Structure formats: structure tokens, C-alpha cells
Amino acid sequence: MDALPALAFTPAVGDLPFTPEQRSLLSLANELGRTRFAARAAQWDREATFPFANYDDMRDAGLLALCVPKGSGGLGADYMTYMMVAAEIGRFCGATALTYNMHICSTMWTGVLADGIAMSAEQRSEHERRREIHFARVVKDGAVYAQPFSEGSAAAAGRAPFGTTARKVEGGWLVNGRKIFASLSGAANYYGVLCTEDKGDEKPDARDTLYLAVPATSDGLAVSGDWDPLGMRGTVSRNLTFKDVFVTDDEQLMPRGVYFKGAQTWPAMFFTLAPTYLGIANAAYDFTVSYLRGEVPGEPPVQRRMYPTKQVAVAQMRIQLEAMRSIFVRAIQEAAPEPSKDVRMRLYAAQYTVMEGANDICRLAIRTCGGQSMMKHLPLERLYRDSRCGSLMLPWTAELVLDRMGREALYEPGEKDD
């Protein structure tokens, strides 16, 4: 078989033996990013407003249905393909890539990931019928789904039940509770809410986690709070409050008890925030090279590449970027249900390396490019602020990853100190 011609650009994940489908999707993401998303990114950041125009472009291109199976009208992308496309989008607008992750996971978790979770025949039949409802909303209506996790407790990290609850009533569920840092607040058509089933006792259990799609128009659902953060300002991650919000049985994105199984079975499902930050790291490196070569559009064509200190700094940035790409690609290639201990540890290591490394590269880029790079008409200071947010994001913050890696390296399952 003849080799495919080289892409006209190097993707954020590096130069890999992509399938024809992956090459096509990466080219599409790169084109949208270069010609549309990059120019708008400063606006979303400055105004802390949601990137609606970018979502219109992705909807028109079919990218909102990227991970919807082909049999359901989508593009049928697998986990690895999504992760590469997301990194390419993150290269041009971090807020778009990060919110896109929340939407895509609503289709990927219910699609290709759910296919690898053990279910009874009854559960499987129920799930496959219900997910077609949600897939049709995305494919036919262009609906956007959000995925609010955080509550200010240990629940998002998987260490406690969610405080948001759902009680079974005739024909559906009554949802009560509150989510914070809820990306796409006021922009999504549906909120994929993780909550704990209220069984009428005082013993909530994480194994009773429910995953429900709450329509944005539901009575009792309210969006509140300001959004004026350090970075990722275009995510508009405000607060959601649920007060006796009724949703029908068909709004279950997974059957009862299946989400908990998925969280145990598919740890890679929590790695999907990382592509955004790999994209940001690429953007910082790309800008630094262009700036030192005097090739930044709109700036004087002053070259600074001849200074040895600049050359060394760019070499350091490239070395770190290549290391990030390598461990990221290894992690997404290995992503599968029931990973081995070594695969799981590499996944944690990849998360930490990308989330911390993105800010390291942005920091070095600002130091290397100098004072001019701090100006807001250039993208580097925004990339720096956006990159600082990565290691803070649940469910795998930098601190939680270090804690897991250390504990799982030193303790086998079930082991305790005497």
C-alpha cells in the first residue's frame, strides 16, 4: 500500500501514521482553528462569553456528532481520534476545546465507552434505545450537551457520593442539588448531570450514581453566579441549581449503576481534558518560533533568532513538547477497558505531564519572547493564563494524580498497613 502524502501541517499530537479518516478530521479541525477560531479567541477571553460562533462552525462541519456512531448518523470517531482532534482545536482556542470535551463526552461515554462496560441484557437493550434519543438530538437538531461535575466536595474526584440527588417518581426523576464550575452554563441545550440516587435512607452510595440529561428549559433549573476567572474565560462555568427538576426516564444517559462501573472500568474517560492543554502547549511553541523569526502577523518583522539564549530556550521547549506528545499518544493508544496497572500508571503520568507541562512551556515562552509577549493583543499571555488552569481541574488535579500514583505504586489492591 502506498504511503499517504504528508499533511500540510504538523498536528498537535505530532506526525503519526494517521488513518485516512483521522487525517481528514485533523485537517478539518486545523482549518477551522486557523481560519476562524484563532481570530475569535481573544474576544471570548476578553468578554468571558461563550464561543457560540465556533459551535455554529462545528455544527455545520458535523463535529458536534464526532463520536456519535455512524449507524446513528454521526462520524463514528473512536476515543483516540477524538483526543487528537480535540488537541488540534485546543491549539487555536482553549475554551472551545475544553467545552467541546464536555459535549463530546456525553456522546462518547454513552457510545463507544459504554460498549465496553458490562451490562445485563435488559440494561443493554434499555441503554441502546435511550441513547438513540440523545444521538438524534445532536445529529438532527445540533443540540449541545454539557457535563457538570463539580460540587465543591470530594464527589467529582470519585471519593464520595454526589450531593446532587435524584429521587425516583412516576415516569422519571426529581433532581435536587447544585453544581459549580459548570461549563457551558446558559449555552447548553442539555446538562448531563451526575447525581446520587435518593433511596429514602441516610446512606448515599457512590455506586448509586445516576447520569441524567436535564433539558436547559426545565422548570426548577437556574443558572447563577459571575464568571470572571484567571483563564478559560470562554467556558462560562457558572453555577447550576436544581430544585425539584423533573426529568423523564428516557433522560437517563446510562442505566442505573452503570456510570460507577464505567468509572472503574474505563479510567481513560477522565483523561479527556488533557488534549486541550496539549493544544495550548503547541500554540505557545508555535508562537515563540514565529515571534523569534519575525513572522507574527501585524508585528514588525524583527528577527530575534540569532541570540544563543533564545535558541537554547526554544530547544528546551521543543524537548518538553516532544515528551508531552509521546506520553500522550502512548496513553490514548492504550486506552481500553480494564487496563493493567502499568497502563493505568502511564495514564496518570500522561495527565500530570500534559497539565503541568503546558504551563511550563507557556512560562518559558513568555520569558523567551520578552516583555512584548505580555501584551494582550498577542496570544501568549492568554495561553499562559489558560494553561495554568489545567492542573486544577477535577477529577484529576495534579495533586490527586500524584496521590493516586504514589498510593497505587506502593500498595496492591486490598493491602493495608499493620
Secondary structure by P-SEA (a helix, b strand, c coil): cccccccccccccccccccaaaaaaaaaaaaaaacccccaaaaaaaacccaaaaaaaaaaacccccccccccccccccaaaaaaaaaaaaaccaaaaaaaaaaaaaaaaaccccccccccaaaaaaaaaaaaaaaaaaaccbbbbbbbccccccccccccccccbbbbcccbbbbbbccccccccccccccbbbbbbcccccccccccbbbbbbbcccccbbbbbbbbccccccccbbbbbbccccccccccccccaaaaaaaaccccccccaaaaaaaaaaaaaaaaaaaaaccccccccccccccaaaaaaaaaaaaaaaaaaaaaaaaaaaccccccaaaaaaaaaaaaaaaaaaaaaaaaaaaaaccccccccccaaaaaaaaaaccccccccaaaaaaaaaaaaccccccccc
